[in-house]
Amino acid sequence: MECNEDGFIEENVVSISRIGRSSKSKVRGYIGEKGIGFKSVFQVATAVHIQSNSFSFSFRYGEGITRDKLGIVTPILEDELVPVEACPLTRMTLTPFQAEEAIPYASLAAQFQQDIPDNLLLFLSTLEKIEIQCQHPDQRSTTTTFRRIERDDGRMIHLVKTVQDSHHSDGTFFTEESFDRYYIKKRAISQLSLHTSRPNIDSCEVVLAFPVDEASQPLISMQSCFAFLPIRKTNFSVSCYHIRETYC
């Protein structure tokens, strides 16, 4: 996995190596709190190698090198760095479980192709594009691209999902694209009760996203509740008037 972000600094390395010490918990507008989200990679892998800026280190699980330490939180120095011409870039390389332990490839591919919601990027304001490439045993390759496009000074968001399915043996490919529009309404909330997970932060921003059609008319249906990422479907009711005037 590669990302064209600014890259790691020392604080990021320290944060990703700990449990319950997420650096995001001190900053408004981030979801990180317990510091265990990254460790979910060990559901499918025995090791992850991180290369970012001048850092090159790995975390390993279930191997002799880490038998006397907590391998999933103790960074192990690696020699291979990200090439200078590839920076700024963060690359994470996973070593999957052996065949007898691994989740079947078809199940993993299905999670990336079918289980990721189309509106994943709706509230992830720092991400504009996610591209997922899957290589299949029958020589097919599938590329799924999620894109987030802001319009009208952020008052409208367009979500585009493109799936390209190609077969290398005959060179044919099939492309399918979906397009969703959301009208965005934001409200700053202040004087919130303090919480230990967010020290010295007593405000937040509530954002509502209303799905609309090409004519900017509301599309009424059950929608997901987000905490940056979609959590669950909810039946919270919002009475709407004209889309360009107000929602209440």
C-alpha positions in Angstrom: 0.0 0.0 0.0 1.3 3.4 -0.9 0.2 6.9 0.0 1.6 10.3 -1.2 1.3 11.9 2.2 4.0 14.1 3.7 5.6 11.1 5.4 6.4 10.0 9.0 8.1 12.2 11.6 9.5 10.9 14.9 6.2 11.5 16.7 4.4 9.3 14.2 6.8 6.4 14.7 6.4 6.6 18.5 2.6 6.8 18.2 2.3 3.8 15.9 4.5 1.7 18.2 2.3 2.2 21.3 -1.1 1.1 22.5 -3.4 3.8 23.9 -1.0 6.6 23.0 -2.4 7.8 19.7 -1.1 11.3 18.8 -4.5 12.0 17.2 -6.3 12.0 20.5 -5.0 15.5 21.2 -6.1 17.0 18.0 -9.6 18.1 17.0 -10.9 16.5 13.8 -9.3 13.1 14.1 -10.8 9.8 15.1 -7.8 8.1 16.6 -8.0 7.4 20.3 -7.0 4.0 21.6 -4.0 3.5 19.3 -4.9 0.0 18.1 -6.4 0.6 14.7 -3.1 0.0 12.8 -2.6 -3.3 14.6 -5.6 -4.7 12.7 -3.1 -5.6 9.9 -2.2 -8.6 11.9 -5.5 -10.2 11.1 -4.1 -11.0 7.7 -0.4 -10.6 8.0 2.6 -11.8 10.1 4.6 -8.7 9.4 4.3 -5.1 8.0 7.2 -3.1 6.7 6.8 0.7 6.9 9.0 2.9 4.7 8.5 6.7 5.0 10.9 9.6 4.7 14.1 8.5 6.5 12.3 5.7 8.4 12.4 2.0 7.5 11.1 -0.4 10.1 8.8 -3.3 10.6 6.5 -4.9 13.1 6.4 -8.7 13.2 4.1 -11.3 14.8 4.7 -14.9 15.6 8.3 -15.1 14.5 11.5 -16.1 16.4 13.0 -12.6 16.2 10.2 -11.2 18.4 9.7 -14.2 20.7 11.2 -12.2 23.6 9.4 -9.0 22.9 6.1 -7.6 21.8 6.7 -7.7 18.1 3.5 -5.9 17.1 4.5 -2.8 19.1 8.3 -3.0 19.0 9.7 -1.5 15.7 12.5 -3.5 14.1 14.9 -1.5 12.0 15.1 -2.4 8.3 17.8 -1.3 5.8 15.6 -0.7 2.7 14.5 3.0 2.4 12.0 4.6 0.1 14.0 6.0 -2.9 14.5 9.7 -2.7 12.7 10.2 -6.0 9.6 8.5 -4.6 9.3 10.9 -1.6 7.1 12.2 -0.2 5.7 8.7 0.0 4.7 6.2 2.7 4.7 2.6 1.7 3.5 -0.3 3.8 4.3 -3.9 2.7 2.4 -6.8 4.3 3.7 -10.4 4.6 0.6 -12.6 4.5 0.0 -15.7 6.7 1.1 -19.0 5.4 -1.5 -20.9 3.3 -2.7 -23.0 6.1 -3.4 -20.0 8.3 -4.4 -17.5 5.7 -7.9 -16.2 5.0 -8.9 -17.5 1.5 -7.8 -15.0 -1.2 -11.3 -15.0 -2.7 -12.7 -13.8 0.7 -10.1 -11.0 1.0 -10.7 -9.9 -2.6 -14.4 -9.8 -1.9 -13.9 -7.5 1.1 -12.1 -5.0 -1.0 -14.4 -5.3 -4.0 -17.8 -5.6 -2.4 -17.7 -4.7 1.3 -16.2 -1.2 1.1 -19.1 1.2 1.0 -19.4 3.6 -1.9 -19.5 6.6 0.4 -16.3 5.7 2.3 -14.6 9.0 1.4 -17.6 11.2 2.2 -16.2 12.5 5.5 -12.5 11.7 5.0 -11.6 15.3 4.0 -7.8 14.7 3.6 -8.3 11.8 1.2 -9.3 12.4 -2.4 -8.7 9.0 -4.0 -8.3 5.4 -3.1 -7.3 2.8 -5.7 -7.4 -0.9 -5.0 -5.9 -3.5 -7.4 -6.7 -7.2 -7.1 -5.0 -9.9 -9.0 -7.1 -13.0 -9.5 -5.9 -16.6 -10.0 -7.6 -16.8 -13.4 -5.3 -13.9 -14.6 -8.1 -11.4 -14.3 -7.2 -8.1 -12.6 -9.7 -5.7 -11.0 -9.0 -2.1 -10.2 -11.5 -0.3 -8.0 -11.1 3.5 -7.6 -12.9 5.7 -5.2 -12.7 9.5 -5.8 -14.0 12.4 -3.7 -14.6 15.7 -5.6 -15.7 18.9 -3.8 -17.8 21.5 -5.6 -19.4 24.9 -4.8 -16.8 25.7 -2.1 -17.4 22.4 -0.3 -21.2 22.7 -0.2 -21.5 19.8 -2.7 -19.5 16.5 -2.7 -19.4 14.2 -5.7 -18.4 10.6 -5.0 -17.2 8.5 -8.0 -16.6 4.8 -7.9 -15.0 3.2 -11.0 -14.5 -0.6 -11.3 -12.3 -1.8 -14.2 -12.2 -5.6 -14.8 -9.7 -6.8 -17.3 -8.7 -10.2 -18.6 -5.0 -10.4 -19.6 -5.4 -13.4 -21.8 -7.5 -11.7 -24.5 -6.9 -8.0 -23.5 -10.6 -7.2 -23.0 -11.8 -5.1 -20.1 -15.1 -3.9 -18.7 -15.6 -0.6 -16.9 -18.4 0.3 -14.5 -18.9 3.7 -12.9 -21.3 5.0 -10.3 -21.8 8.6 -9.3 -23.3 10.0 -6.1 -24.0 13.6 -5.1 -24.3 15.0 -1.6 -25.4 18.4 -0.4 -23.3 19.3 2.7 -24.3 21.3 5.7 -21.9 22.1 8.6 -22.4 23.4 12.1 -19.8 24.1 14.8 -20.6 22.9 18.3 -18.9 24.5 21.3 -18.8 24.1 25.1 -18.9 20.4 25.0 -18.2 18.4 28.2 -14.6 17.5 28.5 -13.5 13.9 28.1 -10.3 12.1 29.0 -9.9 10.8 25.4 -9.9 14.4 24.1 -8.1 16.6 26.7 -8.6 20.3 26.3 -11.0 19.9 23.4 -14.5 21.2 24.0 -15.8 21.7 20.4 -16.5 19.8 17.3 -18.1 20.1 13.9 -21.2 18.3 13.0 -21.6 17.6 9.3 -24.8 16.5 7.5 -24.6 15.1 4.0 -27.9 14.9 2.0 -27.9 12.6 -1.1 -29.4 14.4 -4.1 -30.1 13.6 -7.7 -28.9 15.5 -10.9 -31.6 18.1 -10.4 -30.5 18.6 -6.7 -33.7 17.0 -5.4 -33.4 15.0 -2.2 -33.1 11.2 -2.4 -34.8 9.9 0.7 -33.4 6.6 2.1 -31.7 5.1 5.1 -28.2 6.6 5.5 -25.1 5.8 7.5 -23.9 7.5 10.6 -20.3 8.5 10.4 -17.4 9.1 12.8 -15.2 10.0 9.9 -15.8 6.4 8.7 -19.3 4.9 8.3 -20.4 3.2 11.5 -24.0 1.9 11.0 -27.2 2.7 9.2 -29.6 4.9 11.2 -33.2 6.0 11.1 -32.5 9.5 12.3 -35.2 11.7 10.7 -34.4 15.0 9.1 -37.3 17.1 7.7 -36.2 18.9 4.6 -37.5 21.9 2.7 -36.0 23.2 -0.5 -32.5 21.8 -1.1 -31.0 25.3 -1.7 -32.6 26.9 1.3 -32.3 25.0 4.4 -32.5 21.6 6.2 -33.8 21.4 9.8 
